[in-house]
């Protein structure tokens, strides 16, 4: 059924009567939204094309440089990681905690805490394994859980240890929403990034050994440890803060090894490229699934780009044309 143009004429008359400053602000917001949507659409399209064009390499024979790998996610020995909300073991996690803020009849979700892990883990295929550094990667995991507390802790939809600990420290009884994403041991893993040669597990100290040694040094100086990692200033290092300390220790050891060419003989590590044209991608989805997801997001953001741009142009022509 054809739309009645009468409503559009009435809307145009209303726009003409609005304050010019308000219309300029609306046009500005729409232009910013269109720009962001256009950039995201281009980004997803580029990701889809890169994933399709780069050939898959084997872990053992992959050349140094920009490579594509497929295998299975495995933990690094001695680097057990636990997701903060669910308490489940994992290789990588990302979480977000939001509080529902209400003003009169309007309400919105406000982020009160968020974070993700920085621990390295293995990508393993039938030829060998490569160390994965998740820092700077666009990560698409399969495992995602969301919980809600309807009115404070007593009515939380799922009392996991992490959620319980968080809610006990909150004075607000507003509804909260908890979101956690994970990559777990045994997940299929697709990776596209910059492959570098780092260090040897067989010659000299291992990576995990150096991390443990550095953590031991930090634990020996409790004041320095608390200064760096006691985020809530309660004069003790809790589980979350200790995980941050471990992640930082691993980053510092890796940075030292990158700067020391004598150690660069055995371990291959996949890292960010630093080049927007060559994205660093990690996913628990297969390559074909990932391409489909990227193209769907490209279509959605592309639609948003054209919609916001068209409305902004229409407002400008009606009010100032």
C-alpha positions as CSV (number, residue, x, y, z in Angstrom):
1,X,0.0,0.0,0.0
2,X,1.4,3.4,-1.0
3,X,2.3,5.7,1.8
4,X,0.2,8.9,2.2
5,X,2.5,11.9,1.5
6,X,0.4,14.0,3.7
7,X,2.4,13.1,6.9
8,X,5.6,14.1,5.2
9,X,4.2,17.5,4.2
10,X,3.0,18.0,7.8
11,X,6.4,17.0,9.1
12,X,8.1,19.4,6.7
13,X,5.9,22.2,7.9
14,X,6.8,21.4,11.5
15,X,10.5,21.4,10.7
16,X,10.3,24.8,9.1
17,X,8.8,26.1,12.3
18,X,11.5,24.7,14.5
19,X,14.4,26.8,15.9
20,X,17.3,26.9,13.4
21,X,19.8,26.1,16.2
22,X,18.0,22.9,17.1
23,X,17.8,21.8,13.5
24,X,21.6,22.4,13.1
25,X,22.3,20.3,16.2
26,X,20.0,17.5,14.8
27,X,21.8,17.7,11.4
28,X,25.1,17.5,13.2
29,X,24.2,14.5,15.2
30,X,22.8,12.7,12.1
31,X,26.0,13.6,10.2
32,X,28.2,12.1,13.0
33,X,26.0,9.0,13.1
34,X,26.3,8.6,9.3
35,X,30.1,9.0,9.4
36,X,30.4,6.4,12.2
37,X,28.1,4.0,10.4
38,X,29.9,4.5,7.1
39,X,33.3,3.9,8.7
40,X,32.0,0.7,10.4
41,X,30.5,-0.5,7.1
42,X,33.8,0.0,5.3
43,X,35.6,-1.7,8.2
44,X,33.4,-4.8,8.1
45,X,33.6,-5.0,4.3
46,X,37.4,-4.7,4.4
47,X,37.5,-7.5,7.1
48,X,35.4,-9.8,5.0
49,X,37.6,-9.2,1.9
50,X,40.8,-9.8,3.8
51,X,39.6,-13.0,5.4
52,X,38.5,-14.3,1.9
53,X,41.8,-13.3,0.2
54,X,44.5,-14.4,2.6
55,X,45.4,-18.2,2.2
56,X,45.4,-20.3,5.4
57,X,48.9,-21.3,6.7
58,X,50.0,-24.2,9.0
59,X,51.4,-23.2,12.4
60,X,54.7,-24.9,11.8
61,X,55.4,-23.7,8.3
62,X,53.8,-20.2,8.5
63,X,56.1,-17.4,7.3
64,X,56.9,-14.4,9.4
65,X,54.5,-11.6,8.5
66,X,50.7,-11.2,7.9
67,X,49.2,-14.7,8.1
68,X,46.0,-16.6,8.5
69,X,45.8,-19.6,10.8
70,X,43.1,-22.0,11.8
71,X,43.2,-24.5,14.7
72,X,42.1,-25.1,18.3
73,X,42.5,-22.9,21.3
74,X,44.7,-24.3,24.1
75,X,45.9,-22.8,27.4
76,X,49.5,-22.0,28.1
77,X,50.9,-24.3,30.8
78,X,50.7,-22.7,34.2
79,X,48.5,-19.8,33.0
80,X,45.0,-20.9,34.2
81,X,42.5,-18.1,33.6
82,X,39.0,-17.7,35.2
83,X,36.3,-15.5,33.8
84,X,35.4,-12.9,36.5
85,X,31.6,-13.1,36.4
86,X,30.8,-16.8,35.7
87,X,33.9,-18.2,37.4
88,X,34.4,-20.5,34.5
89,X,37.9,-21.5,33.1
90,X,38.7,-19.9,29.8
91,X,41.4,-18.8,27.5
92,X,40.1,-15.2,27.1
93,X,37.2,-13.2,28.4
94,X,35.5,-9.8,28.0
95,X,32.9,-8.6,30.5
96,X,30.6,-5.6,31.0
97,X,28.5,-4.6,34.0
98,X,25.7,-2.0,33.4
99,X,23.3,-0.3,35.8
100,X,19.8,0.9,34.8
101,X,19.5,4.6,35.5
102,X,16.0,6.1,35.5
103,X,15.1,9.8,35.3
104,X,11.3,10.3,35.2
105,X,10.0,8.3,32.3
106,X,13.3,7.9,30.7
107,X,15.9,5.2,31.5
108,X,19.2,4.0,30.1
109,X,21.9,1.5,30.8
110,X,25.1,3.0,32.2
111,X,28.4,1.0,32.2
112,X,29.8,0.8,35.7
113,X,32.6,-1.7,35.1
114,X,34.1,-3.5,32.1
115,X,37.3,-5.2,31.0
116,X,38.9,-8.1,29.2
117,X,41.8,-10.4,29.7
118,X,45.3,-10.0,28.2
119,X,46.7,-13.5,28.8
120,X,48.3,-15.3,25.9
121,X,47.2,-18.7,24.8
122,X,48.0,-21.3,22.1
123,X,46.4,-21.8,18.6
124,X,47.2,-25.4,17.9
125,X,46.8,-27.3,14.6
126,X,48.0,-30.7,13.3
127,X,51.5,-29.3,12.6
128,X,52.3,-27.3,15.8
129,X,51.2,-24.3,17.7
130,X,51.5,-20.5,17.7
131,X,51.2,-18.2,20.8
132,X,48.3,-15.8,20.5
133,X,48.5,-12.3,22.1
134,X,44.9,-11.0,22.2
135,X,45.9,-7.3,22.8
136,X,44.6,-5.2,20.0
137,X,42.6,-7.9,18.3
138,X,39.0,-7.7,17.0
139,X,37.6,-10.8,18.9
140,X,34.4,-12.6,18.0
141,X,33.8,-15.4,20.5
142,X,31.0,-18.0,20.5
143,X,30.3,-18.1,24.2
144,X,28.3,-15.2,25.5
145,X,26.2,-15.1,28.7
146,X,23.9,-12.3,30.0
147,X,22.5,-12.1,33.5
148,X,20.2,-9.5,35.1
149,X,19.4,-8.5,38.6
150,X,15.9,-7.3,38.8
151,X,16.2,-5.3,42.0
152,X,19.5,-5.8,43.8
153,X,21.3,-8.9,44.8
154,X,18.3,-10.8,46.3
155,X,16.6,-11.1,42.9
156,X,19.6,-11.7,40.7
157,X,18.8,-14.1,37.9
158,X,22.0,-16.0,38.5
159,X,24.2,-15.7,41.6
160,X,27.6,-16.6,40.2
161,X,30.6,-15.9,42.6
162,X,31.7,-12.9,40.5
163,X,28.2,-11.3,40.4
164,X,27.7,-11.9,44.1
165,X,31.0,-10.3,45.0
166,X,30.2,-7.3,42.8
167,X,26.7,-6.8,44.1
168,X,27.7,-7.1,47.7
169,X,30.0,-4.1,47.2
170,X,27.3,-2.0,45.6
171,X,24.9,0.3,47.6
172,X,22.6,0.7,44.6
173,X,19.6,-1.5,44.3
174,X,18.9,-0.5,40.7
175,X,18.6,-3.4,38.2
176,X,22.0,-4.4,36.8
177,X,22.9,-6.3,33.6
178,X,26.0,-8.5,33.4
179,X,27.5,-9.6,30.1
180,X,30.4,-12.0,29.7
181,X,32.0,-13.4,26.5
182,X,34.6,-16.2,26.5
183,X,36.9,-18.3,24.4
184,X,37.4,-21.6,26.1
185,X,39.9,-24.5,25.9
186,X,39.1,-26.6,22.8
187,X,37.2,-23.9,20.9
188,X,37.9,-23.7,17.1
189,X,40.1,-20.7,16.6
190,X,40.5,-18.6,13.5
191,X,43.3,-16.0,13.6
192,X,44.6,-13.4,11.2
193,X,47.5,-11.2,12.3
194,X,51.2,-10.4,12.3
195,X,53.4,-13.5,13.0
196,X,56.7,-12.8,14.8
197,X,59.4,-15.1,16.2
198,X,59.9,-14.6,19.9
199,X,61.7,-17.1,22.1
200,X,62.5,-20.8,22.7
201,X,60.8,-23.1,25.1
202,X,63.8,-25.4,24.9
203,X,66.8,-23.0,25.2
204,X,67.0,-20.9,28.3
205,X,64.2,-19.9,30.6
206,X,60.6,-20.5,29.4
207,X,58.1,-17.6,29.0
208,X,56.0,-18.9,31.9
209,X,59.0,-19.2,34.1
210,X,60.0,-15.6,33.5
211,X,56.5,-14.5,34.2
212,X,56.4,-16.4,37.5
213,X,59.8,-15.0,38.4
214,X,58.7,-11.4,37.8
215,X,55.5,-12.0,39.8
216,X,57.6,-13.3,42.7
217,X,59.7,-10.2,42.6
218,X,56.5,-8.1,42.7
219,X,55.1,-10.1,45.6
220,X,58.2,-9.5,47.5
221,X,57.6,-5.8,47.4
222,X,54.0,-5.6,48.6
223,X,53.9,-1.8,48.8
224,X,54.9,-1.5,45.1
225,X,52.5,-4.3,44.1
226,X,49.6,-2.5,45.9
227,X,50.5,0.9,44.4
228,X,50.3,-0.6,40.9
229,X,47.4,-3.0,41.1
230,X,45.2,-2.2,44.2
231,X,42.6,-0.5,42.1
232,X,39.9,-0.3,44.7
233,X,42.4,0.9,47.4
234,X,41.3,-1.6,50.0
235,X,45.0,-2.4,50.8
236,X,44.9,-5.9,49.4
237,X,45.1,-7.6,46.1
238,X,41.9,-9.5,45.2
239,X,41.5,-12.1,42.4
240,X,40.6,-9.5,39.7
241,X,43.6,-7.3,40.6
242,X,46.0,-10.4,40.7
243,X,44.8,-11.4,37.2
244,X,45.6,-7.9,36.0
245,X,49.1,-8.2,37.6
246,X,49.7,-11.5,35.9
247,X,48.6,-10.1,32.5
248,X,50.9,-7.1,33.0
249,X,53.8,-9.3,34.0
250,X,53.3,-11.4,30.8
251,X,53.2,-8.2,28.7
252,X,56.4,-7.0,30.2
253,X,58.2,-10.3,29.7
254,X,57.0,-10.4,26.1
255,X,58.2,-6.8,25.6
256,X,61.6,-7.7,26.9
257,X,61.9,-10.7,24.6
258,X,60.9,-8.7,21.6
259,X,63.8,-6.3,22.4
260,X,66.3,-9.1,22.9
261,X,67.2,-10.7,19.5
262,X,69.2,-13.4,21.2
263,X,66.0,-15.0,22.6
264,X,64.1,-14.9,19.3
265,X,64.6,-18.5,18.2
266,X,61.7,-20.7,19.0
267,X,58.2,-19.3,19.8
268,X,56.1,-17.8,17.1
269,X,53.5,-15.2,18.4
270,X,50.6,-13.6,16.6
271,X,50.1,-10.0,17.4
272,X,48.4,-6.8,16.1
273,X,49.7,-5.3,12.9
274,X,49.3,-1.6,13.7
275,X,47.8,-1.2,10.2
276,X,44.1,-0.5,9.8
277,X,44.2,-2.1,6.3
278,X,45.4,-5.3,7.8
279,X,43.1,-6.1,10.7
280,X,44.1,-8.4,13.6
281,X,41.2,-10.8,13.9
282,X,40.5,-13.6,16.4
283,X,37.3,-15.7,16.2
284,X,35.7,-18.9,17.5
285,X,33.7,-19.1,14.3
286,X,34.9,-20.8,11.1
287,X,36.1,-18.7,8.3
288,X,32.9,-18.9,6.2
289,X,30.8,-18.0,9.2
290,X,33.0,-15.1,10.0
291,X,32.7,-13.7,6.5
292,X,28.9,-14.0,6.6
293,X,28.8,-12.1,9.9
294,X,31.1,-9.3,8.6
295,X,28.9,-8.9,5.5
296,X,25.7,-8.8,7.5
297,X,27.2,-6.1,9.7
298,X,28.4,-4.2,6.7
299,X,24.8,-4.2,5.3
300,X,23.3,-3.0,8.6
301,X,25.8,-0.2,9.0
302,X,25.6,0.7,5.4
303,X,21.8,1.0,5.7
304,X,22.4,3.2,8.8
305,X,24.8,5.4,6.8
306,X,22.4,6.0,4.0
307,X,19.4,6.5,6.3
308,X,21.1,9.0,8.6
309,X,22.7,10.8,5.7
310,X,19.4,11.1,3.8
311,X,17.5,12.4,6.9
312,X,20.2,15.0,7.5
313,X,20.1,16.2,3.9
314,X,16.3,16.3,4.0
315,X,16.3,18.4,7.2
316,X,18.9,20.8,5.7
317,X,16.9,21.3,2.5
318,X,13.6,21.7,4.3
319,X,14.8,24.2,6.9
320,X,17.5,26.1,5.0
321,X,16.9,25.3,1.3
